[in-house]
Amino acid sequence: MEDHSASHLQEGLLQAFTAADYRVAMAGHELSIRIGRTHPELDRALGHRAWAIVTACNPGGRLADEDDNQRRQLALEQAIEEFGWPYWRGRNLDPQNAWPEEPSLLIVDADVEALMRLAARFSQVAIVTGRPGASAELRPCS
């Protein structure tokens, strides 16, 4: 028997992630990244390289306490550094202000499948990916 409550929760989370505003400070100011849109200024700032946005906060789409989120985010940052992928710190915002701001990382030159596995290791539901000239995409981790 299918668990409709779990699939409904997952669907709601993906909708919230699709509506979110992903921001990163670069090119002298803060850039806003939205699912389904292209981002020419970001493409230029990154030298037309593929990118992804990942957080380690609030695993499974459930609020965690601030200390736990800070520890998780630091561990994610250390893992990204071990891979040698360049990154910028960012933040994920709920336009309805129903969810607290989350720190995130915008990573370039990363293998998307490796990033998906890394995000899953931190119990994340999805990551955001983008390629030069293409719309930003939400990619579920499972």
PyMOL commands that set and color helices and strands:
alter all, ss='L'
color gray80, all
select helices_A, chain A and resi 4-19+40-45+59-61+66-83+112-121
alter helices_A, ss='H'
color red, helices_A
select strands_A, chain A and resi 21-26+29-33+51-54+87-93+102-108+126-130+137-140
alter strands_A, ss='S'
color yellow, strands_A
deselect
rebuild
show_as cartoon
